[in-house]
Amino acid sequence: MNRPSTVTDAALQSGPPRGALLVIFLTVFIDLLGFGIVLPVMPRQAEPYLLAMGLSEAARGGMIGVLFSVFSLMQFLLSPVWGRISDRVGRRPMLLLSLAGSVVFYALYGFAGTLSLDQASLAIGLMLLSRIGAGIAGASVGTAAAVIADCTTPEKRASGMALIGIAFGAGFTLGPLIAYFGLAIFKDQPWGVGALASLLSLVALLIAFFVFQETRRPGIRSAKDFFSFGQTTAVLAMPTVGILVLVYFLSIFAFANFEATLARFTEEAFKMDNNDNFLVFAFIGAVLMVAGGLYRPLAQRLPETRLLATGVFLMLLGLGSLGGIAWLLSGNTAVDAGSAAAVSSLIRSSFYLAAAVSVVGFAFVNPSVSSLVSKRADPTRQGEVLGVNQSFASLGRILGPFLGSVLFSLHGSRALPYMAAVGTLLVVTMLLPRIWQRP
C-alpha cells in the first residue's frame, strides 16, 4: 500500500484531502454516539452487580459516578498527549488507533454485562476498564480538530471547526435513539449496547482506513516529550491562547451544570418520566446540531470574536432564564396535574425556549474558541495546542456535573446550578476584551 499523501499549503486552496472532513465528522460522531448509547443504560446495568457486591447505597452511587467521570478524566489527561504524538507521527495513525480502541473497549463493555452476579467484582472491574479505555480512545478529539486546522484556510477555519459541534449534536441526539431501537433488536440482551457501539466504531474505522489521507504538513516539528506538564504550561503561556483555553473551560463548566441536572429538574418540575426525559435530551441534541449548521455560514461573514461574544450572551440569557423558571416553580407554585393548563403550557414552553437559547449559545462558543486557538497557536504545534484545549474542556465536563449535582440538592428551588453557571459566564465576559485585543 502506498504511503498516504500529505497536505501542502497549495493544496489548502483547492480544498481538504479526499474524505478528511468526512472521517473527522464520523470520528467525533461515533465517539459521542457510543457515549450516548451506553450512557442511558449503564447505571441500570451496573446496579445489580453493585448490589451483589454488598455495597451501601452511597457506595453504589459513588461507583456509578466513577464509571461516568473516568471517561472524561482520561480525556483530560491524554488529549495533549494524543495531540503531541499526532504532530510527530501524523493524524491518520492516531485516528485509526482511536477508532480501533473504541471497537475493543465498547465490545469489552458488552462482554462485562454478560457475566453472572457471582462474578460481580469482575464485571464491575471490566466495566471500569472499558470506560477508561473508551476515554483514552476518545482523547483524539483534539487531534480531530488539528486535522481541520491542517486542511482549512484561516478564513474557513471556524466553519470547519463547527463540524465538530454538529457531530457532537448528532451523536448526542441519535445515541439514545439508537440504544432504544438497538436494545429492541437485540431483545434487551445485556451485551446489546456494547455490541452496537463497537459495531458502529468498526464501520467508522473501516471508512477511515480506506478513505482518509494524512493531513499533517511535511516538515512539521513536534514535541520531544509527550508527557510534559512544562509543555502544557508553555501552551497556556502563548499570547491569548491561555485566555481562550480558560474561556473554553469556564463555558463548558457552566454548560455542564445544566446538562448534569436537566433530567432531575424536568422530573421534579414537570413530573416527566424516563421516556419524556429521553425526548428532552433528543430535543437538546437536535438544537445543537441545527445551531452548528447555522453557525457555518455565519462564520463566513462574521469574525469568531463576535460569534463568541454572541454565544456567551445567549448562554447567559438561556441559563439565567432556566434559573428564573426553577425559582418560579419552587415551593407551592410547582407545576403538577392540578395546575392551570394555560399556565403549565406557558411555563413548559418557556423552559424549552430557555434551554434552546442556552444550547444555541454553546454551539456558537465551541467552534469560535477552537478556531481562535488554532489561528493564534504555532502552526507547527496544532495537535498539541488543540489537544490542551480539549483537555481543559474535559476538565470542565468533570467538575461541572459534580458541582451542579451538589448545588441541585442544596436548595429546594433547584435554581443554584443555573445561577452558578451564570456567575461563571459573567467571569467569561470579563475575559473577552483580552481576547479581542489580538497580540
N, C-alpha and C positions, 0 to 999 in steps of 0.2 A: 504494500500500500504506500502511496506517495505521501510524503510529509505535507500536512495542510499548509496552505499559503498563509502569509501574514498580511496585516493591514499596513499600507503605506499612507503617507499624508495625501498623496494624489488620489488614492482610492476613496478617501473620505468624500471627495467632491462628487463622486458618482454613486454614492450610497454605501450601506454596510455590506459586508460579505454575505454570501448566499446563506440564508437561514439563520443568521446570527441573532437577530431580534426575535424571531420566532422561537428559537431554542431558549433564549433568556426568558421570554414570557412563559414558556412551558415549565422551565425550571422553577421559577418563583411560584407559578400557579400550582404545580404539583406539590411543592413544599407546603403551601397553605392548604391545598386540598387534602393532603394526607393528615395534616394537623386538624382540619375541620372534620374529617371523617372519624378520627379516633377520639377527639375531644368530648363529644356529647355522651359517649358510652363508657369512657374509661373509668369514671368513678363507680358506675354500677358494676362493671366487670371486676374492679379491684376489691370492692366492698366485701363480697363473700370470702375471699382469701384472707382479708384482714381480720374478719370475724373469726375465721378458723384458726388464726394465729393467737387469738385471745386478747387482742389489743383493746384498750379502752376507747370510748368514743372520741376523746381528744386526740389520742394517738392515731386513730384511723384517719381523722380529719387532717392531721399533720402529715401523714404518709401520702395521702391523696394530694395535698398541697405540694409535697416534694416531687411527685410524679408530674405535676403540672409545671412547676417552676424550673426543674432541672433542664428542660428543653431550652429555655431562654438563657439559662446560666451558661450552658455550653456555647451558645451563640455569642454571648458577651465575651467569654474567654478566648474564643478561637477565631472570630471573624477577622481580626487584624492578621492573625497567622495565615489564614487562607489567602488573604489579600497579598501578603508579602511573598508567599510561595508562588502565587499566580503571576506576580511580577517577574519571578525568576524562570519558572518552567513553562508558563503560558496559561491562558484561561481554560483552554479546551480540556487538558487532563484533569484540572481541578473540578470542573463542572461535571465531567464524566464520573470522577470519583465520588462526587457529592450524590449524584443520582444513583450510582451503584450502592452507596451506603444506605440510601433511603429504601432501596429494594430489600436489602438484607435485614435492616432493623425493623421495618414495618412487618416483614414476614416473621421475625422473631417475636414481635408483639402478638401476632396472631397465634403463634405456637404457645406462648405463655398462657393464653386464655383457654387452651385445651387441657391443661393439667388438672388433675383431681384436687379436691380440697385437702387430701392427705399430703400433697406437695405444695402447700400454700406458700411456704417461705421461698421455695424455688420459683414459683410462679411470680411472686412479687419482685423477687430479685431479677428475673428475666424481663419483667415489665420495666423496671427501673433501668436496666441495661439498654433496653430498646429505646427508651426515652432519651437517655444520654447519647446513644448512637445517632438517633434521628436529629438531635440538636446539633451534634458535630457536623452531620451531613448538611443540615440547614444553615450552617455558618457561612455558606457560599453566597449569600445574598449580596454581600459587599463585592464579591468577585463578579457577580452578575451585573452590578452597577458599573464595575470597571469595564466590562465588555461594551456597555452602552457608551461610556466615555471614549473607549477606543475607536468606535466606528460611527461617531456622530460629530459633526462640526459644532463649535461653540454655540452657533445660532440655533441649532436643533437639539442641543443637549437637554434642555428642560423638557421638551416634547418627548424625547427618548426616555428620560427618567420616569415620565408619567406612566409608561408601560408597566413598570414595577407596581405602581399603585393600582392600576387596572387589574393586574394579575392577583394582587392581594385581595381586591374586592371580589373577583370572580371565584377565587378559592374559598374565601370566607362565606360566600353565598352558596356555592354548589356543594361544598364539602358535606354539610349536614344533610342536604337533599340526597346526595349520592349514598351517604351512610344509611339513610332511611330506606331507600329503594334497594340498596345492596343487601341489607340485612333481610329484606323480604325475599330477595332472590336466593340467598343462602339459607333461608328458613331459620333465621336467628341463630345460626351456628356461632359459637364464641370466637372462632377464628376468622369469621367473615370480614370484619372491618380491617383487620391487619392484612388479610389476603388481598382485599380490594385496594388498599393504599399501596401495597407492594406491587400489585399488577400495574397500576397507573404509573408508578415510578419507573417500572420496567419499560413501558411504552415510551415515556419521555427519554429514557436512557438510549433506546434504540434510535429514536429520531435524532438525538444529539450526536450519536456515534456516526450515523450515515450522512447527516446534513451539515452539522456545524463545522465551520472552518475557524482556525486560530485567528484571533483579533489582536493579540499582543503585538505591539510595533517592534520591528527589528532594532537591535542595538540598545534596548531599554536596560537601564541599570537597576539592580534590585538590592534589597537589604541583605546583609550577610548573616544576621542573626534573626531567625524567625520569631523566637520567643524573647522579646525585648521590651521591658517597661520603658526604658530610656527612649527607644524609637517612637513608642506611642506618645510619650511626653513631647518629643520633638514635633510630631504631627500636630498636637494640640497647640504648640507654640507658633505654628505658622500664622502669619498675619490674617486675621479674621476667621481662619479655619476653626480655631478653638472656640470662638464665639458661636459659629454656626453649629458645631457639634453640640455645644451646650444648649442652644435653642432647640435642636432636634431632640435631645434627651428630655428637656423640660416639656416640650409639646407632646411627646409620646407618653411621658409620665402622666400628664394631665388627662390625655385621652384614655389611658388605661384605667384611670379611676372610674370613668364612665363605663367602659367595656366590662370590667370585673363586677360591677354592681347592677348592671342592666336587668339581668334575669330576676334577681331578688327584688328589685324595685317594681318591675311590672307585676310580679306575683302579689306583692303587698298592696300596691296602689290600685291595680286594676283586676286583681284576682285571676290573672292569666295562668293557665295550666302549661304543661310542657309543650304541647302542640302549638299553643298560642305564642309561647316564647320562641319556638323554632321559627315561626313566621316573622317575628320581630327581628331576629338575627338575620334572616334571609333578606328582609327589607333593608337593614343596615348595610349588608354586603352589596345589595343591588345599587343603593345610592352611592356607595364608594366607587363602584365600577362605572356608573354613569358620570359621576363627577370627574373621574380620571379621564374619561373620553372628552368631557367638556374642557378640561384643562389644556389638552394638547393643542387645539387651535388658538387658544388664548395665549399660550406660551410663544407662539409665532409672532404675536403682536405686542405683548407687554413684557417688561423686564421681570426676572424672577423676584427681585426685591419687592416689587409692587404686589405680585401674586402671593408672596409670602406674608406680607402685611395684611392683605385681604383675608388670607386663610386664618391667621391668628385672630383677626377681628371676628370672623364668623364663628370660630371655636368659642371665643369669649361670649358672644351673643347666645349661641346654642346651649352651651353648658350652663351659663348663668340662668337661662330660661328654664332648663331642667331643674336646677336648684330651686327656682321660684315655684315651679309646679309641685315639687316634692314638699316644699314648705306649705303650700296651699292645701295639699291633700292630707297633711298631718292632723292628728287629733280627731275631732268629730266630723271633719269635712271630707274624710276619705271616701273615694268613690266605691260604692257597693251596689248590690242589687236594688236597694231601696232608694238610691239617688235619682233625682230627676233625670229623665232620659236626655233632655237637651243639654243640661249641664255636663253630664257624663260624656256625651259625644263631643262637646266643645273641648273639654279637658284632654280627652284622648287625642283629638286632632291636634291640639297644641303640643302634646307630648311628641307625636310623630314629626311635627314640623320642627320642633326644637332639636330632636335627635338628628333629623336630616340636615339641618343647618350646621350642627356640630361636625357631622361626617363630611360634608362638602368642604368645610374649613380645613379639616385634617387632610383631605385629598389634595388640597392646594399647598399645604405646608410641606408635605412629604417630598414631592419631586422638586420643589423650589429649593429646599435645603440641599438635597443631593446634587442638583445641578450646580449650585453656587460653590459647594465644597469641591466638586470636580474641577470647575473652572479656576478656582483660586489656589489649587494644590499644584505641587510639582507634577508636570505631565508624565514624568518617568516613574511616579510612585502612586498611580491611580488606584491600583489594587489595595495597597497598604492603607492609603488615606481613607478610601471609601469603606474599607474593612473596619477601620477605627470608628468611623461614623456609625456603621451598623452595629458595632459592638456597644456603643452607648445607647443606641436605640433599644437593644436587647435589655440593657440595664434598666431602662425606663419601663419595659414590659415586665420586669421582675418586681421593681419597687412600687410601681403604680398600682397594680392589683392588690398588693399586700396592704398598702396604706388605705386604699379605697374600701377594702373589705373590713378593715378595723374601724374606720370612720363611719361606715354604714351602720354599725351596731352601737355606736356611742350615743346617738340621739334619735329620738322617736320620729323626727321629721324626715329622716333619711336624706337630708339635703347636704350633709357635711362633705361627702366625696366630691360633689359638684362645686361646692364653694372652695374646697381645696384646689380643684382644677382651675377655677377662675383666678385664685390667688397666684398660682403657678404661672398662668398665662400673662398676668399683669407684670410679672418679672420679665417674661419674654418681651413684652412691649418696650420695656426699658432697655433691653439689649439691642433692639432692632436698629436704632440710629448708628450704632457702632458697625453694623453690617453695611448700611448704606454708604458709609464713608470708606469706600474701597481703597486699599493701600496702593 
